[in-house]
Amino acid sequence: MKKLRLLLLLLSTLLNYAQQVRHIETINEAWLFYKGSLEQPFNTDETIVWENVTIPHSWNTEDILDDEDGYYRGEVWYKKTLNIPEIYENQQVFLLFEAANQVTSLYLNGKAVGEDHIGGYTTFARDITSALQNGKNEIAVKVDNAHNDEIIPQSADFSFYGGIYRDVHLIITKPVHFEVANLGANPIFIRTPQVSEASAEVSVQSKLVRPKKGTYYVKQSLYDASNNLVNQVTSKSSFGKDVFSEFLIANPNLWSPENPFLYKLVSELVDKKGEVYDRIENPVGFRWFSFDANEGFFINGKQTKLIGTCRHQDFLGKANAVSDEIHRNDMKLLKDMGSNFLRIAHYPQDPAILEMCNKMGFVATLEIPFVDKAAANEAGKQNSIKMLREAIRFNYNHPAIVAWNLGNETTMKAPESLGEDYTKHFIETHKALAKTIKEEDETRYSYTVFFREPAYQDKLGIRVTELVGYNKYYGWYRDELEQIDENLRDLVKRTLAFNPDKPLILSEYGGGADPRLRTYNPTRFDFSVEYQFLLHKAYMKAILDIPEIVGANVWNYADFQVEHRKDAVPHINNKGIVTASREKKDAYYLYQALLKKTPFLAIASKSWNKRSGVEDNEGANVATQPITVVGNGAEVELFINGKSLGNQVFDFATTTFQVPFKQGQNLIEVISEKDGQVLKDFAMIDFTLQPKNLSSETNPFQEIAINVGSYCYFIETDNVDYLWMPDKPYEKGGFGYVGGDFLRFKSKRRNNIGVDVSVKGTENDPIYQTQRIGIEAYKFDVPNGTYELSLLLAELKSKGENLMDISVNGTPIWYNLNLKQDYGNDRGVAKRFLVTVEEDKGVTVGFNASKGQTRLCGIKLRRVN
């Protein structure tokens, strides 16, 4: 009896397995990789060394971040051996690539399969059935990310990583099946032409592969979130034609950011006996939406301000070969921020992103990588059109999407400077892409993102979409914080003057922040976390108060890797409100306080847990510094080491306390209340209290490091968060510089303190990017003893020759120093000296230029004994 039960169980298991009408599995494991060109990739030449890799994979994870200019853009090969499981007696077999950048050639058992896929960000599938053989099959894939004049993106402020960097799927169907190997690899197109609270119309277009003879039907079954059948309709198919199925449901549960209710549509291909030949599931969200140029965005009749971010798909050290888990976690962090809007920039991204947009209630826009410049000639235009069609068709069924974007900052390379023929082609490309959007999808809006002034786009005739976006960096690349509101209102006025009915999205805004840079004197383009916080606060005040800005996207959600960038963190665009490894910056907490519907409270700068400062007065034993708290309650109370500093009222979700820090550990606690809920947050801050008088006996001097030529603290994160203090002029009894001026970089677009240079030989670029030029001395009025003196130097973007001598208390320690000649341009140099202080002279480090100018980047003094 026991054996009979086991046999029945086994038969039942086999029967259930056989009833799986479509087999899908990832084949990410056990690939071999070779970087370079191969004439004979299919032979077993043992002189060719293949590397074992796992998909997702990119070959640019390291060279994108090194000190060498450029990164590998060229041909590589992937290969693997695969046994195809026999699921059906007569089966069709496909490979689906979620993405590979950027030209992909597929070979099976030494033979080419299908045409090359062009474009690095869209999904594609190939039918490999005819090339299969019994037993083992050898798959080889050539991927090439070299520049190609006929493929977008042509240039952009992001890196064009190579690789099979998203999942690869093996799909097996019966000969009668929903299409797999078509443009966009999606056979089901769901439309909801009429939706209201009372009812919803559903229209489904199905693409299938079937023989001429035989009778086949498409059965569409709609289930609610509890898996209850809501409606079902069966439609007969005709050979060579798409099948259209229509039905109506009553009282739909509507999809919105507040209530992202999803239905499930199960599409089945059956014969007249009811045997199922293929089965596909898709999400369905019932909603109606509209944009109004003066009143904003409406979903299901409710006016909704769209606030969110843009997003790139990379992660620190991984290039764009990012796991689904990281993608999904990003969306969770954005949801917890209070965001309801995502610009998927500047290309279609991993399917996990839109899956989470649907589930979490993000309104989304999606675009293709038409960035900076159009692809050359007619072939390039057709490649762009095909890429757009692939993107729309693959992502068609996501209720989160409200608009398809044809391009970003396409006039970055001014068309008129590239000639009359290019300008004509450029304009035609915009018009063709806008037309393509409406041909593919009449249910969503067409969208273009610009950065030049409205009049410029209007003169060219490229304001051809229903929505326009503008990327504006007021308060960062130009103008000051106080001008942000005025500038945005003027932008709205100017764009509506050309098209009064064309809604405006502020598609990018923001500023850079290196979490290692902190300051109590924030200035534009200093890359401090504090300036970024103030910048976003100013933008949000304006955005929330201007109804004609129908939506806004922070640039960017996360810091991302850009090989050619030379900012505070070379190769990183650090405009993110979280870091490239997803650590929250202060501005992230500000958005939570402003956007979250649930009670919220946070110490904005709680991640800055090692601080220092000079005591308020000699013998005071405390240094008073500001702490900003954010929250959506009415007021907040702050405690320092158990002592209350009283209550303060929130103003635009923020308030700042002046907090007296003592030497050592300081516990900051904040308490607020919202909707009857008590909210708390805390920070433990390790504080180094520098004596007002360096000869103090009650607080004896031990060590200090100065970020010379800068108002910013610098946290050396790769060295146990070692802290460098801001520079200051010398005061008797203390420390500081004598003479000189900031190293200045003349530019209308940025603060002119410091330079944007990738400094070689160091991870601490900000220390070297700011300097004091023409410095005469640096003084420390320390008591007698032995000290370790460290000097940090570099010559950046300098002209001519600079020679200097450096002395301590009149004794030379470094002669005829020529940084450019001795060490090379743009290279950081750090050197330590042992010095003795006698006769209460303190330490005076003298700088004397025999030619050119003196310079100093950083200085550190540590008492040895």
N, C-alpha and C positions, 0 to 999 in steps of 0.2 A: 504493500500500500504506500509505504514511504517512497519507494522508487517510482511508483506511478505519479505521485504528487510532484516529485522532482522533474519527471519527464513532461508533465503538463505545464509546469512552470517554465521549463526550458522552451517548450513549443510556443507558449504565450509570449515569452521574451522575443523569440525569433520572429513571431508574427507581428509584434509591435514594431520591431526594427524594420521589417519589410514594408510596413505601412508608412514609414518616413518617406514622403514623396519627393523631397529635395534634400540632398546631402550637402552640408556646408561645413568645412573645417578650415582653420588657419594652417598654413604650412610655413610658419615663420622660423622653424628650427632647422639646424644642420645645413646651413648654406656655406659655400666656399666663396671667397672674395679675392679678387686680384685688381690692384690699382694700376691701370695702364692699358695700352693697346695690345691686342693679341691677334695675330694672323690666323692661328689655329687653336681657338679656345676649346675645341672639342676633343683634342688628342690628350694623351696621358704623358706629355713631356714632363719629366721629373725635374727639369731645370727651372720650371715655372713654379714658384712658391705661392700657394694659395693659403689665405688666412681663414680660419673658422669664425663665422659671424652668425649672429641671430638678428632677424628682422624684428622690429624696425632698426635700420642701420644707416648711418651717414659716414662718409669718409672725411668730413670736415669738422670733426669734433675738436681737434687739437690745433690745426693750422689756422683756424679762424681766430684764435686767441693769442698766438705767439707774437714775438717782436718783429717777425719778418713780414714785409708787405706782401699782400696777396694770399690767396688760398687756392688749392688745387681745383681747377675747373677743366674737366676733360673726360676721357673715356675710362670706364671700369667694367669689370665683368663679375657677375654672380652666377653660381651654378649649384645644382643639387640633384641627387638621385631620388626618384619618387616611385613607389609602388602605388598604382591607382586601385583603390578598393572597388570590388565588384558589387555594387549596390543593386543594380538591375541587370537583367539578362541582355538588354539592349539599351545602352546608356549614352548620354551626351555629357562631355566633360569640358569644363571651362576653368581658366585661371582668371581671377579678378584681383587687380592691383588697386588698392585704395589711393595710392599715389607713388610716383617715382620721378625724380627730377634729373633731366627734363625731357630728353629724348630716350625712349625705351624701345629696344628691339628684343623680341622673344624668339627663342629657338627651342625646338624639341627634337631630341635624337638627331641633332646636327642639321635640322632643316628649319628655315624661317617659318614662323607662324604669323600670318596676318601682316598688316602694315605697321610701321613704326608709330608709336604713340607720341604725339607732340604736346608738350606742356607738362609742367612739373607738379600741378596741384589738383588735377581732376582725376576722377576714378574711371578706370577702363577695364574691359574684360575681353578675353580672346577664347574662341572655341578651339580646343586642341584635340578634339576627338579623332580627326583623320590622321593625325601625326603620331598617335599612340601605338605602342607595341606591347605585346604580352610581357609580363614581368616588370623589370626595372626600366624606368624612363629617365633620360637625362635632360634636365631643364637647364638652359643657359639664358641669361638675361644681360644684354649690354645696356648700360645706362651712361648717358653723356650729359654733363651740365655745362659744357663749354658755351661761351657766348655765341649766339646765332642771331643775325640781323632780322630774321623772319619769325622770331619767337619772343613773346612778352613773358616776363619783364625785360626791358632793355637795360634799364638802370633803376636803382631805387636805394632808399636808405634802410635796406636790410640785406642779409646775405643769402645768396642763392645756393644753399647747401645741396650737394649731390647725395644720392642714395635711394634705395628702396626703403623709404623712411616711414611708411605706414604698412599695415597688415597686408599679407597676401592670402587669398582664399582659394581653396579648391572647391568648385561647385559641380555637383553631378545631378543631372536630371534625366527623366525619361525623354525619348525622342519628341513626344508631345509635351510642350512646356511653355511657360511664360518666357519671353525673350530674355536672354542674358547678355549676349555679345552684340549689343547695339550701342548707339551713340548715347553715352551717359549711363549705360548699364542699369536702366530702370524701366520695367515694363508696365507699371501701374501709375496712372495719373488721376489723383483724387481732386475733384472740384466741388465747392459748396457755393453754388451761384446765388442762392437766397438763404439768408440765415436771420432768424429773429428769436425772441424769447419763446414764441409760440411754436415755431416749426423750423425745419432745416431741409433744404433740398441737397441731395447728394448725386453727383454724376461721376462715374468712374470709367476711364478709358484704359483698356487692357490690350497689350501687344503680345501676340502669341505665335508660336511655331507649331504647325499642325499639318498633317498630310491633306491632300486634296479630297481623298475619300474618307468617309466616316462622319459621324455626327458628334460634335463636341460643344460643351456649354461652359460658360464662365459663371460660377456661383459666387456672389458677393454677400458676406455675412458681417454685419456690424455688431460689435459687442461693446458694452460699457465697461467702466473701470473695474467693476465687480465680476466681469466675464459673463454677464447676462446678455443673451441674444436680444438685440433691439429690433433688427429688421434683416430680411434676407430676400435676395432677388436672384433669379437665374436667367441668363441671356444666351441665346443660341449664337454660335460663331459661324463665320463664313471664311473660306480659305482666302488668305492674302489680305484680309481686312481686320482693322482693329475692332474690338467689341466695346460697345458703349452700354453701360448699365445705369439706370436711374431709379431712385426711390426717395421717399420722404419719411422723416421722423418727426414726432411731436415732442414739444417741450424739451429741447436739447439742453443738456448741462453745458453752459458756455465756457470756452477757454479764455483765460485772461491772465495777466501777470499775478493778480491776487488769487485766482482760482484756475490753475493750469490743468483743467480736467481733460483727460484724453480718452477717446474711444479707440477701438482697435478694429480695423477692417481686414478680414481674412478673405483673400481671393483664391479660389480653387478652380482648377481646370478639370472638368469631369466629362465622362461619356454619358450616354443615355441610360446606362445601368447604374450610374452613380459612382463608378470607380474614379478615384481621385488620381490624376496624373501629375499635378503640380500644385503647390500651395505657397502663398506669400502673405506676410503680414505687414501692415503699415499703420502708423498712428493717424488718428483723425482728431482735429480740434475744430469745434464749431465756434466761429467768431466772425464779426464783421468789423471793419476798421476804415478809417479815412483820415487824411491829413488836410488841415485847413491853414492857409498861409497866415491868417491873423489870430486864430483861436487855438491852434495846436493839433495834437493827435487825439483821435477818439477811437476807443475800442468798445464794441457792444454798446455804443451810445454814450460812453463815459469819457469825459475829458481826462487825459492822462499825460502828465509830463514825462517824457522819456529821458532818463538819466542813466548813463552807464559808461562803458569804456570801449576802446578798441582792443584787439588782441592779436598778438603774433603767436606762432605755434611752437616756438623753441623753448629750451630749458638749458640752464648753465651747464656746459660740459657735454651736452647731448646733441648739440646742433638742433635739427628738427626731428630727430629720431626719438620721439617722445611717446611714452606708453599711454594707453587709454586711461589708466588710473590717474596719471598726472593731468590729462585733459579734463577728466571729470572733477578732480579736486579743484582745478582752477574755477570751474563753474560753481562749485560749492562756495568757494571764497567770494566770488562775485555776488552770489545770492545773499550771503551773510553780510556783505557790504551794504545791501539794500538796493542794489542795482536792478533795473527792469529792462535794460536796453543793451544790446551787444552789437557792435559793428565788427563783423568777422573780416578782418583786414589782413593783408591786401590780396587775398586769394582764398579759394575754398579750403576749408580745414578738415581735420579728422572728423569722421561721422559721429564720434562720441560728443563733439561739441553741440551739434544740433539736436542730438538725442537729449542732452541735458537742457538745452533751451526749451524744448517742448515740455519736458517734465517739470521744470522749475519755473516756467512762466517768463522767459526772456523774449521780448520783441527783438527781432534780429534783422540785420541787413547783410547781404553776402555779395562779394565782388570778385572780379577776375583781376589778374596782375597787370593790367594796362596802367603802368606807372611811369611818370616822367616823360616818356617818349613812345611814339607809336612804332610797331614793328614795320620794317621796310616793305615796300611794294605791295602788290595785290595779294601775293601768296601770304605775306605776313598778316594782312587784313583778314584773309580767310581763315588763317590759323587762330586769330583772335576770336572771330565769330564762332568757330567750332568749339573753342574752349568755353565760350559763354554758353553755348547750347548744352555742352556736357554738364556744366555746373548747374544750370537750371533744371535739366531733366533728372539728374541724379538726386537733387535736393528738393524736388518739386513738392513732395507731400508733407513737408514740415510746416505745421501751423504757425510756428514761431516767426517764419520769414514774412516780412511785409514789403520788402523792396529788393530788387536786384541792381547792383551798382556796376556800371560799365568801366569805371576807372578812377584813379586817384592822382591828383596833382599832375595831370597829363601835360600841362604847359610848363613844367619845370625846365625842360629844354625849349626855350622860346621858339615857337614854330617859325616865325618870320626870320629868325637867324639861321634857319636850316634850309632856306630857299623856298621858292614859289611852288615847286612840284611837291615838296614835302608838306607844305602847309595845306595844299589841296587834298592830298592823301590823308593827312591828319584829320581834317574836318570831315571827310567822307567816312573815315573810320568811326568817328563819334556817331554820325548819323546812322551808319549801318548797324552799330551795336545797339543803339537805342531802338531801332526798328526790330532788331532780333529779339530784344526783351519782350516786346508786345506780341510778336509772332509766337513766341514760346509760352507766354503766360500773361493773359489779360487780367488776371485776378490780383496781381500785385503791381506796385509802382515801379517805374524806372527811375534811376538815381545816378547822379554823377557828383564826384567830390573835387572841388577846386581849391586853389590857394591864392591865386592872383585875384585882383579886384574884379567885381562884377562886370564893370565896363569892358575889361579886357576880354573876358569870355564872350560877352555879348557881341563885341566887334568881330570876333572870329566866327560867331554863329554856332557855338558848341553848347549853348544852354538849351539842349534839345530833350532833356529828360523831365519827368513830372516833378521830381524832387531835386534840389541842389544842396550840396554840402559845402561848407567852407572850413578849411584848416587854418586857424588863426592863433598865433602865439604871442598875443599882446602880453606885455609884462615879462616876456622871456627874450625873444629875439629883437623886440622893439618896444619902446614905451615903458611906462612904469605901472605899478599896481593900481595907482590912483586913476589911471586912464582906461582901465579895462571896461568898466561899465559904459563910459562914453563911446569907446571904440566899437563895442558890440552893438549899441543902439544905432550908431552911424552905419555899420555894416548892414543891419536889417533894413534901414531906410533906403540904402543904395541898391540892394538886391531887389527889393519889392518895387522900386521905381521902374525896373525893366520888366518884371513879370509879377504883377500884383497878386496873382493867384498861385504862384509857385512857392510852396513851403520851403523853409530854410532849416537845415540841421547844422549845428555847430559840430562838425564831424571830427575835429581834432582840436585840442587845446591842452596846455600843460607846460611843464618845465622839469629839468633834470634835477635829480637828488642822489648824491652818493651817501649811503648811510654812514660812511666813515667821517663825513663832514658835518659838524654841528656848530652853531653859532648863536650868540645873543645879539648879533648885529647883522642880520641878513640883508644881502644886497643882490640885485638882479644878476643872474648868471654865475652865482658863486657856488652852485651845485650843493648847497646846504639843504638838509632836510627841512629846516625851519623856513627857508624862503619858499620851497615847494608848498609847504603847508599854507603859508599866507597867500600864495598865488591861487591855489585851489579855493580857498575861502573867498577871495575876491571874485573869482569866476562864478562860484555857486550863488553868491548874492545877486549877481547880475542875471544869470541864466534863469533862476527861479522867479525873477521879477519881470522878465521880458517874454510875454506870451508868444510873440512871433518866432522865438527860437523854439521850434516844436520838439526838438530833441537835441541832446548833447552827449558826446563821447570823449571821455578823457583819453588823451594819448600819453601813456598806454597803460593797460592793466599791469603788465609786468615788464621789467627791464629785459632787453633782448640783445643778442650778440650781432654786432655790425662790424665787419672786419676793418672797414676804412675809418671808423669813428676814432677820434682822438680827444675825447672829453676827459672828465675827472677819472673815469675808469676806461682806459683805452679798450676799443673793440666792443664797448657796451653803450647802447643808447639807454640812459638811466632815467628816462621820463616816467617809468612805471611807478605805480603806487604800492607795488610790492617788488621785491628784488627778483633777479633772474632765477634765484633758488626759492622764491616765494615767501620771503620774510616781509612782514608788513612794515610799511613806512608810516610816519605820523599822519599823512594825508588820508590813508585808508581809514583810520579811526574817525577822522572828520566826516567822511562820507557816511560812515555808519551812523554817526550822531544825527546827521541831516536827513538820511533817507530811510533808516529802519523804522518800521511801524511798531515794533515792540520796544519796551524800555531798554535804554542803553546808557552806559557810562564807561569812560576809559581815561587813563592818564596817557595823553597822546605820545609822549616821548619815553614811555616805560622801557623801550628796548635800549635806551642809552643808560646803561647801568653802571658805567665807570665814568666819573666826572672829576673835575678839579677846578680850583679857583683860588684867588688870593683873598685872604681874610679881610673882612670889611675895614677893620682898624687894627692897629697893633694891639695884641692881647685880646681881641674880640673872640677869637676861637671859633668863629663861624664865617662863612662866605654866603651872602644872600644871592640867590639866582632864581630866575622865573621857572615855574612849572605850569604848563597849559593842560587843562582838563577839558574834555569834550563830553557832551551828553545831551539827551533830549528831555531831561527833566527841567524844573524851574530853577533850582539852585543846587549847590554842592558844598559840602564841608570837607576841608582838607586837614589832615593830621600829619605832623612831622615828629617821628619818634614818640608817638602817643600824645603829643600836645596839639590841641586844636588851633588852627589859624583862622577859625571863623568860617562863616558861610559867605559865598559869593553867588550872584545871579548869573545865569548863562545869558550871553548875548550872541545870537546866531550860533547857538550850540557850543560856544566856547567861553572859557574864562581863564585868566592867568593869575596865579598866586606867586607872591614873592616869598621864597622859602629859604630859611637859614640852615645851611648844611654844616655839619660838624665833621671832623676828621673820622674816617672809618665808615662803618655801615650806617645808613640812614633809611628808615622805613617810612615811605610815603603811603598814606591811606586816604582814599576819598570815599564819601558816602553821599548818595542822593536818593531821591524817591520819585517814582513815576507810576501813575495809575495804581497806587496802593502797594507797589512793589519796592522793596528796599534794594538799592543797587550799590555794589562795592567794587573797588578795584584797588590794586596796590602795586608798588614798585620798591624794590630793594636796591639802593644806590650806594655804591662804594665810592666814597669821596676822598680825594687827596687835597688837604687844606694847605696851600702854600702860605708861608708866613709873610706878613706885610713887610717885616724887616727880616732879611735873610740871615741876620746874626742873632735872631731870637733864641733865647735859651729855653723858653717854655714850649715853643714849637720849632725845634731845630730843623734846619734845612737838610733835605736828604737827596732830592733828585728833581730835575725839571727838564722838559723837552718843549721847544718852541717851534711852532709852524711859522717860520719867518716870512714876512711879506703877506700875511693873510689874517683876516678877522676870524677865521674858523678854527675850532678844535678839529683835530684829526685823530681818528681811532684806528690804530694799526691792527686790523682784524686778523691778519695772518700772523700776529705776534702777541697772542693772549690779550688783545684789546689794549695794547699799550697806548697811552694818551699823550698827544701833543697839544699844547695850549696855544691860543691865539697870540700873535705878536703885539707888542706895545712899546711905546717910547720909554726910555730909561727914566726912573725916579730914584732919587738918593735913598739908599737902604734896600732897594729892591733890585730889579733887573730890567733890561730893555735895550733897544737899539739906539745908536747915536748916528744921525745923518742918513742920507739916502732917501730913496723913494720906492714905491711899489714898481715891480716889473709890470709894464703896461702894454696891452695889445690893442692897437687902435682899430676900432671897428664900430660901425653904427648899430650892429645887430646884437652886441653883447656888452656886458660890463667889461671895462678895459683893464681889470686887474688880473694878471696871470695870462698864461698862454694855453692853447689846446694842442699839446704835443704828447705823443706817446713816448714816455721816457723809458729808455732801454735800461736793463739791468736792475729793475726794481718793480715791486708790486705796489709801491707807495707813491704813485705818480703825483697826487695832489701836493705832497710835500715839496716836490721839485718844480711843479708848474707855477707856483707862486714864489716870488723871491724879493729880496730887497736889493736894489741896484744902487751903486754909489755909496754903499754903507761904509762908515768910518770905523765903527766899533760896536761890539756887543758887550754889555757890562753886567756883572753879577756881584753884588756886594756881600759875598759870602765870607764866613770867618776863616781863619787860618786852617790849613789842612791839605790833604791830598785829594785831587779830583780827577775824574775821567771826563775829558772834553770830547764831544763828538761833533763834527762839522759835516753837513750835507750840502753838496754843491752840484751844479749842472749848468751848462751853457746851452740855452734854448733859443732857436731862431735869431741868433746874434749875428751882427755884421762886423767885419773887420777883426782885429786881433785884440785880445784882452789878456793882460799879464798882471798878476798881483802877488804880493807877499802877505803872509798872515803871521801875526805875532801874538804872544800872550804876555801881558805885563811888560811889553817892550822887547821880549826875547823872541826872535824869529823861530817859527816852527815849520813853515812851508814856504820855500823860495820859488820865485819865478814860475808861479803856477799858471799854466796855459791849458785850461780845461779842454778846449776844442782840439788842440794839438796832442795833448797827452792822453786823452780818453775818448775823444770823438764827439761829434754833435749829438745832442739830445740824449746823453747818457748820464745817469745818476751816479754820483761818487760819494761814498761815506767813509770818513777816516776818524779814528780815535787817537787821542793823545793823553798822556798822563802829565798832569801839571801840579805844581806845589804852590800853595799860597802862604806867604809869610808877611809879617809886619803889617797885618790888617789891610793889605792892598786889594783884597777881593780878586776877581778875575776880569780883566779887560782884554777881550780878543780884538786886536787891531787889524784893519784891512787897508792896504795901501796899493794903489794901482800905478804901476810904472808905465802902463799903456792901456788905453781903453777904460773900462769901468770895473770896479769891484762888484761882487755879487755873493749872496748867501741865501740858501733855501731853508735850512733848518739847523738848529743848534740844541745840543743836549749837554747838561752838566750833572754829574752824579758824584756825590761824596763817597770816597773810598775809605778814608780814615782821617 
